[in-house]
């Protein structure tokens, strides 16, 4: 391998942490040895060292990571409730994957560009995207209300795996422009079976593009378990494309931060791509249209609750005295405030006029598009109140 430089907040997941379990619970046979999984924080919140990856954070930074995790989870829980109440058309929950997303997002530098799927709400948070700009997409008000250039965060991609090609092309552009930034492409374990992802890996390797592929292996491609998707661990597949792959504990925000920082640094330095497999678990449904009880056991979910990413960081902060109860109470209060803002902002979100669909098709409206808009306006006006 290339050497690379409070309970209401988390009420959806138990905070119990009792014993260290095998990091690969039945996903592969035989089980991989522990050294194949980069971990800096155990499920009990104990800080451990790794020979290749380290992260040195002060108390303020560690508390900041906890705040990120807690607020992102509260956002996710509130959005799920809004969908159940008919306020959103659908919602893709990140429950259980907060550490993978926040750790990777906080590893990005301002000049880097992230290419998300449709679940990277935690990365959006770290890039300064307003949660309501993400919510508006799932409410059907727009296609995403944020500026990708200003935030360094591309628009959500629903077509599975397409963002990997976008990220690779962007990285090749950076390379040709002499830039010193990198691209970070997010994907799920199921996307590794897509042709577009494999094409992106080939191009990235062939041109040594400054891109990192960050795979959140949450164990299921909707209902298809990992063992039905690959005969080898996903990170090992990178070797077939000619670049390094590494597996990190995706529920350990410190390890994710360290590994992603190193991979992005290597990409910026011209060392080419890296494939990161963040080994985590989707605690909720694939989307709010899914029923996970039809394809996975309740005991499996309970086992993964013992590795809850927020509970483990909270245990570390409490044990070391880096944070006290007053801090956790303040974060909980901030989470309540955020949830209220999300709820009111969602229900008060105005519907756009029908003609808005024509506004952002091209930088300048073409004659053909103008004719289509005029035809639509006549059609809309034929209905009572249709011009509203």
C-alpha positions in Angstrom: 0.0 0.0 0.0 1.2 3.5 -0.8 2.2 5.4 2.3 -0.2 8.3 2.8 1.2 11.3 4.3 -27.2 13.7 24.9 -29.7 11.2 24.7 -32.6 13.3 23.2 -30.2 14.2 20.4 -29.3 10.5 19.8 -32.5 9.0 21.0 -32.9 7.1 17.8 -29.9 5.0 18.6 -29.0 3.5 21.9 -25.9 4.9 23.6 -24.9 1.5 25.2 -21.3 0.5 24.6 -20.3 -2.7 26.3 -17.9 -4.8 24.4 -15.6 -4.6 21.4 -17.1 -6.7 18.7 -15.6 -8.0 15.4 -15.6 -5.1 13.0 -16.7 -7.3 10.2 -19.8 -9.1 11.6 -20.5 -11.8 9.1 -20.0 -9.6 6.0 -17.1 -11.7 4.8 -15.6 -15.1 5.5 -13.1 -15.5 6.9 -13.2 -12.4 9.1 -10.5 -9.9 8.4 -7.9 -9.2 11.2 -8.4 -6.0 13.1 -5.3 -4.4 11.6 -7.2 -4.1 8.3 -9.5 -1.6 10.0 -8.1 1.8 10.9 -9.5 2.8 14.2 -8.5 5.6 16.6 -11.5 5.6 18.9 -13.0 2.3 20.2 -16.8 1.8 20.6 -16.3 2.5 24.3 -14.7 5.8 23.6 -11.1 4.8 24.4 -8.4 6.6 22.3 -6.0 4.2 20.5 -3.1 4.8 18.2 -2.5 3.6 14.7 1.0 3.2 13.2 0.2 5.0 9.9 -2.6 7.4 10.8 -2.9 10.0 13.5 -4.9 13.0 14.3 -4.0 15.7 16.8 -7.1 17.7 17.8 -7.5 20.1 20.7 -10.5 20.2 23.0 -12.3 22.8 21.0 -11.9 20.8 17.8 -13.2 17.6 19.5 -16.2 19.4 20.9 -16.8 20.8 17.5 -16.9 17.4 16.0 -19.4 16.2 18.6 -21.6 19.3 17.8 -21.5 18.4 14.1 -22.5 14.8 14.7 -25.3 15.7 17.1 -26.8 18.5 15.0 -26.6 16.5 11.8 -28.5 13.6 13.5 -31.1 16.0 14.8 -31.6 17.4 11.3 -31.9 13.9 9.9 -34.5 12.8 12.5 -36.5 16.0 12.0 -36.5 15.5 8.2 -37.7 11.9 8.6 -40.6 13.1 10.8 -41.5 15.8 8.2 -41.6 13.2 5.5 -43.8 10.9 7.6 -46.2 13.9 8.1 -46.4 14.5 4.4 -44.2 17.6 4.2 -41.5 15.9 2.1 -41.9 13.7 -0.9 -39.1 11.4 0.3 -36.0 11.4 2.6 -32.8 9.5 2.5 -31.7 9.1 6.1 -28.0 9.1 7.2 -28.8 7.7 10.7 -25.7 5.8 11.9 -23.4 7.3 9.2 -22.8 10.7 10.8 -19.2 10.0 11.7 -18.3 8.9 8.1 -19.7 12.0 6.6 -18.6 14.6 9.2 -15.1 13.1 9.4 -14.7 13.1 5.6 -16.3 16.6 5.2 -14.0 18.1 7.8 -11.0 16.7 6.0 -11.7 18.9 3.0 -9.9 22.1 2.4 -11.8 25.2 1.1 -10.5 24.7 -2.5 -11.6 21.1 -2.7 -14.8 19.9 -4.2 -17.1 17.2 -2.9 -19.4 15.2 -5.1 -22.3 13.7 -3.1 -24.9 11.1 -3.7 -28.3 11.9 -2.2 -27.5 11.0 1.4 -24.5 13.2 2.2 -26.4 15.7 4.5 -23.5 15.5 7.0 -21.0 16.6 4.3 -23.3 19.4 3.3 -23.3 20.6 6.9 -19.5 20.7 7.0 -19.5 22.7 3.8 -21.8 25.4 5.2 -24.9 24.4 3.2 -28.1 25.5 4.9 -30.2 22.4 5.8 -33.2 24.1 4.3 -31.5 24.2 0.9 -31.2 20.4 1.1 -34.8 20.0 2.4 -36.1 22.1 -0.5 -34.9 19.4 -2.9 -36.7 16.6 -1.1 -39.8 18.8 -0.9 -39.8 19.2 -4.6 -39.3 23.0 -4.6 -36.1 23.1 -6.5 -33.1 20.9 -7.5 -31.0 22.0 -4.6 -30.7 25.6 -3.4 -27.0 25.9 -2.7 -24.2 27.3 -4.9 -21.7 24.4 -5.7 -18.9 26.8 -6.5 -19.3 28.9 -3.4 -19.6 25.9 -1.0 -17.3 23.4 -2.7 -20.2 21.0 -2.6 -21.7 19.7 -5.8 -25.5 19.2 -6.2 -27.0 15.9 -5.1 -26.8 13.1 -7.6 -29.6 10.6 -7.6 -28.3 8.5 -10.6 -26.3 5.8 -8.8 -22.6 6.3 -9.3 -22.7 9.1 -11.8 -21.0 11.5 -9.4 -17.9 9.4 -9.5 -17.5 10.3 -13.2 -18.2 13.9 -12.4 -15.6 14.0 -9.7 -13.0 12.3 -11.9 -13.6 14.7 -14.7 -13.4 17.7 -12.3 -10.2 16.3 -10.9 -8.7 15.9 -14.3 -9.6 19.5 -15.0 -7.8 20.6 -11.8 -4.8 18.6 -12.9 -4.7 20.3 -16.3 -5.2 23.8 -14.8 -2.3 23.2 -12.5 -4.5 23.4 -9.4 -3.5 22.3 -6.0 -6.9 21.0 -4.8 -8.6 17.6 -5.0 -12.1 16.1 -5.5 -13.8 13.8 -3.1 -16.4 11.5 -4.5 -19.0 9.8 -2.2 -20.6 6.5 -3.1 -22.3 3.6 -1.4 -21.3 -0.1 -1.4 -24.1 -0.8 -3.9 -22.7 1.8 -6.3 -19.5 -0.3 -6.7 -21.5 -2.6 -8.9 -22.3 0.2 -11.3 -20.5 0.5 -14.6 -20.0 4.2 -14.2 -18.1 3.8 -11.0 -15.7 1.3 -12.5 -15.2 3.6 -15.5 -14.4 6.5 -13.1 -11.9 4.3 -11.3 -10.2 3.4 -14.5 -9.9 7.0 -15.7 -8.8 8.2 -12.3 -6.0 5.6 -12.2 -5.0 6.0 -15.9 -4.5 9.8 -15.5 -3.4 9.8 -11.8 -6.2 12.2 -11.1 -6.4 14.0 -7.8 -9.6 12.4 -6.6 -10.5 10.3 -3.5 -13.3 7.8 -3.7 -15.1 7.6 -0.4 -17.3 4.6 -0.1 -19.7 4.4 2.8 -20.2 0.7 3.1 -23.4 0.7 5.1 -23.8 -3.1 4.5 -26.8 -2.9 2.2 -27.5 -1.8 -1.4 -31.1 -1.1 -0.5 -32.0 -4.7 0.4 -28.9 -6.5 -1.0 -26.4 -7.4 1.7 -22.7 -6.9 1.2 -21.8 -10.6 0.7 -24.1 -10.6 -2.4 -22.2 -7.7 -3.9 -18.5 -8.6 -3.6 -16.4 -11.7 -3.0 -13.6 -9.6 -1.5 -13.6 -6.5 0.8 -14.4 -3.5 -1.2 -11.2 -1.6 -0.4 -9.1 -4.4 -1.8 -10.7 -4.0 -5.2 -8.8 -0.7 -5.6 -5.6 -2.7 -6.2 -7.1 -4.0 -9.4 -7.3 -0.5 -10.7 -3.8 0.3 -9.7 -4.2 2.5 -6.7 -4.4 2.1 -2.9 -7.5 1.1 -1.0 -8.0 1.4 2.8 -10.7 0.4 5.2 -11.6 2.7 8.1 -14.0 2.4 11.0 -16.8 4.5 9.6 -18.3 5.0 13.0 -15.0 6.6 14.3 -15.0 10.2 13.3 -11.4 10.6 14.3 -10.1 7.7 12.1 -12.3 8.9 9.2 -10.8 12.4 9.5 -7.2 11.1 9.7 -7.6 8.7 6.7 -9.4 11.1 4.5 -7.0 14.0 5.2 -4.1 11.7 4.3 -5.7 10.6 1.1 -6.7 14.1 0.0 -3.1 15.3 0.7 -1.7 12.5 -1.4 -4.1 13.5 -4.2 -3.1 17.1 -4.1 0.6 16.2 -4.1 0.2 14.3 -7.4 0.1 10.8 -6.0 -3.2 9.9 -7.7 -6.4 8.5 -6.3 -7.3 6.5 -3.2 -10.3 4.3 -2.4 -11.6 4.6 1.1 -14.1 2.1 2.5 -15.8 3.5 5.5 -17.2 0.5 7.3 -20.4 1.6 8.8 -24.1 0.8 9.1 -27.3 2.3 7.9 -29.4 2.4 11.1 -32.6 3.4 9.3 -34.3 2.6 6.1 -32.7 3.1 2.7 -35.2 5.9 2.2 -38.6 6.6 3.7 -40.1 4.4 1.0 -38.2 1.4 2.3 -39.0 -1.2 5.0 -35.7 -2.6 6.3 -37.4 -5.1 8.5 -38.2 -7.2 5.4 -34.5 -8.0 4.8 -32.5 -7.6 7.9 -32.7 -9.0 11.5 -33.4 -6.9 14.5 -30.5 -8.5 16.3 -28.1 -7.1 13.6 -29.4 -3.6 14.2 -29.0 -4.0 18.0 -25.4 -5.2 17.5 -24.6 -2.1 15.5 -26.2 0.2 18.1 -23.2 -0.7 20.3 -21.0 1.1 17.8 -23.1 4.3 17.7 -20.7 7.1 16.4 -22.1 9.8 18.6 -22.2 7.8 21.8 -18.6 6.8 21.4 -17.3 10.3 21.0 -19.5 11.5 23.9 -18.0 8.8 26.1 -14.5 9.9 25.1 -15.2 13.6 25.8 -16.8 12.7 29.2 -14.1 10.3 30.3 -11.3 12.7 29.5 -13.0 15.8 30.9 -12.9 17.6 27.5 -16.6 18.2 27.8 -19.0 18.4 30.7 -22.8 18.1 31.1 -23.2 21.8 30.5 -21.7 21.4 27.1 -23.9 18.5 26.1 -27.0 20.4 27.4 -26.0 23.4 25.3 -25.7 21.2 22.2 -29.0 19.6 22.9 -30.6 23.0 23.2 -29.0 24.1 19.9 -30.3 20.9 18.3 -33.8 21.8 19.5 -33.5 25.2 17.9 -32.2 23.8 14.7 -35.1 21.3 14.5 -37.6 24.1 15.0 -36.0 26.2 12.3 -36.0 23.2 9.9 -39.7 22.5 10.7 -40.9 26.1 10.3 -38.7 26.7 7.3 -40.0 23.6 5.6 -43.7 24.2 6.2 -43.4 27.9 5.2 -41.4 27.1 2.0 -43.3 28.6 -0.9 -44.0 26.6 -4.0 -42.2 28.0 -7.1 -44.2 29.1 -10.2 -44.5 26.5 -12.9 -42.3 28.6 -15.2 -39.4 28.2 -12.8 -38.5 25.0 -14.5 -37.2 27.0 -17.5 -35.0 29.4 -15.6 -31.8 27.4 -15.1 -31.7 25.1 -18.1 -29.2 27.3 -19.9 -27.1 30.3 -18.9 -29.1 32.2 -21.6 -32.5 31.2 -22.7 -32.6 29.7 -26.2 -35.3 30.5 -28.8 -36.5 26.9 -28.6 -36.8 27.0 -24.8 -38.5 30.4 -24.9 -41.1 28.9 -27.3 -41.6 26.0 -24.9 -42.1 28.4 -22.0 -44.6 30.5 -23.9 -46.6 27.4 -24.8 -46.5 26.3 -21.1 -47.8 29.7 -19.9 -50.7 29.5 -22.3 -51.5 26.0 -21.1 -51.2 27.0 -17.4 -53.4 30.0 -17.9 -56.2 27.7 -19.2 -56.8 26.4 -15.7 -58.6 28.4 -13.0 -55.9 30.0 -11.0 -53.3 28.6 -13.3 -51.3 31.7 -13.6 -50.5 31.7 -9.9 
